[in-house]
Amino acid sequence: MSRVLPFPLISLCLLAMWLWLSQSIALGPILLGSLFALIGGWLLSLLQSDSDRVRNPGAIIRLTGLVLIDVVRSNIAVASIILGGQRDNITSGFVDIPLQLSSRQGLAVLACIITSTPGTLWVNFTRETGVLQLHVLDLVDESEWVDRIKGRYERLLLEIFE
């Protein structure tokens, strides 16, 4: 039963929402809503965690603090570039960072961290090689970015997810 309907309550809610939005309880909307509810449950099962528990809750707190500090610093740096008239003096570029992190959830958290930090953007990740391509607004030193991602974020994410 769990293979056909991995999340029965969520599937039921999806069906109910479909029927409510279609404002009909005829056979057609029920069948189509049931199909969407089944597919939604199956897709949700793909998002299941690789492991049953987080390995190091203290690392989550440290990572959260680092991310908050980095987001504030990056906001100030990007604002000074834009408002300070230094737009002509910046050199943006791409940095390739080899990662050890292989957990889907860890990579998703890292993508959220990088994308939410102003001045950086997750461009590509190649699973076969484990290389992350990152775009940086003001790229001064590539090795500094490699050290920052690997030393600050990846190290803690490895403690949490692997």
C-alpha positions in Angstrom: 0.0 0.0 0.0 2.8 2.4 0.8 4.2 2.0 -2.7 1.0 3.0 -4.3 0.1 5.7 -1.8 3.3 6.7 0.1 1.6 9.7 1.7 -2.1 9.0 1.9 -3.0 12.1 4.0 -1.2 14.4 1.6 -2.7 12.6 -1.4 -6.1 13.0 0.1 -5.5 16.7 0.7 -4.3 17.2 -2.9 -7.5 15.5 -4.1 -9.7 17.6 -1.9 -7.9 20.8 -3.0 -8.3 19.8 -6.7 -12.0 19.2 -6.2 -12.4 22.5 -4.3 -10.6 24.4 -7.0 -12.5 22.8 -9.8 -15.8 23.3 -7.8 -17.1 20.0 -9.0 -17.5 16.5 -7.7 -18.3 15.0 -11.1 -16.5 11.8 -12.3 -14.0 13.7 -14.5 -12.5 16.0 -11.8 -12.5 13.1 -9.3 -10.4 10.9 -11.7 -8.1 13.7 -12.7 -7.7 14.8 -9.1 -6.9 11.3 -8.1 -4.3 11.0 -10.7 -2.7 14.3 -9.5 -2.9 13.1 -5.9 -1.1 9.8 -6.8 1.6 11.6 -8.8 2.0 14.2 -6.0 2.5 11.5 -3.4 5.1 9.7 -5.6 6.9 12.9 -6.3 7.0 13.7 -2.6 8.5 10.3 -1.8 11.4 11.3 -4.1 12.1 14.1 -1.6 12.5 11.7 1.3 15.7 12.2 3.3 18.7 9.9 2.6 19.0 9.3 6.4 16.5 9.1 9.2 18.1 11.6 11.4 20.4 14.6 11.5 23.8 13.6 12.7 24.9 16.8 14.5 22.3 19.3 15.7 25.0 21.6 17.1 26.4 22.0 13.6 23.0 23.3 12.5 23.3 26.1 15.0 26.8 26.9 14.0 25.9 26.8 10.3 22.9 29.1 10.9 25.1 31.6 12.6 27.7 31.6 9.9 25.1 32.0 7.2 23.4 34.9 9.0 26.8 36.7 9.4 27.7 36.0 5.8 24.4 37.2 4.4 24.7 40.5 6.4 28.3 41.0 5.2 27.4 40.2 1.6 24.5 42.7 1.7 26.8 45.4 3.0 29.5 44.5 0.3 27.0 44.5 -2.6 25.4 47.7 -1.4 28.7 49.4 -1.2 29.6 48.3 -4.7 26.2 49.5 -6.1 25.8 52.7 -4.1 29.5 53.5 -3.8 29.9 53.9 -7.5 32.5 51.0 -7.7 30.6 49.1 -10.4 33.3 49.8 -13.0 36.1 48.4 -10.7 34.6 45.0 -10.0 35.6 41.8 -11.7 32.9 39.1 -11.7 33.7 35.5 -12.6 33.2 31.8 -12.2 34.8 29.6 -9.6 35.0 25.8 -9.8 34.8 24.2 -6.3 35.4 20.5 -5.8 33.0 19.1 -3.2 33.0 16.0 -1.0 29.4 16.5 -0.1 27.1 14.0 -1.9 23.9 14.1 0.1 21.0 15.5 -1.9 19.7 17.3 1.2 23.1 18.7 2.0 23.6 19.9 -1.6 20.1 21.5 -1.5 20.9 23.4 1.7 24.2 24.5 0.2 22.4 25.8 -2.9 20.0 27.7 -0.7 22.9 29.2 1.3 24.8 30.3 -1.8 21.8 31.7 -3.6 20.5 33.6 -0.6 23.9 35.3 -0.1 24.0 38.4 -2.3 26.8 38.5 -4.8 27.0 34.7 -5.3 25.0 32.3 -7.5 25.0 28.5 -7.8 25.5 27.9 -11.5 26.0 24.2 -11.9 26.9 21.0 -10.0 28.3 18.0 -11.8 27.5 14.9 -9.7 30.0 12.7 -11.5 33.0 14.9 -10.7 31.6 16.6 -7.6 32.4 20.1 -8.9 30.3 23.1 -8.1 30.4 26.1 -10.4 29.8 29.3 -8.6 29.4 32.8 -10.0 30.8 35.6 -7.8 29.9 39.3 -8.3 33.3 40.6 -7.0 35.9 37.9 -7.6 39.2 38.9 -6.2 40.7 35.6 -5.2 39.4 32.2 -6.3 41.1 30.3 -3.6 39.4 32.4 -0.9 36.0 31.3 -2.3 37.0 27.7 -2.4 38.2 27.9 1.2 35.0 29.7 2.2 32.6 27.2 0.7 34.6 24.1 1.7 35.8 25.4 5.1 32.7 27.2 6.3 29.7 25.5 4.7 30.7 22.1 3.4 32.5 21.0 6.5 29.4 21.7 8.6 27.1 20.2 6.1 29.2 17.0 6.1 28.8 16.9 9.9 25.0 17.3 9.6 24.1 15.1 6.6 26.8 12.5 6.1 
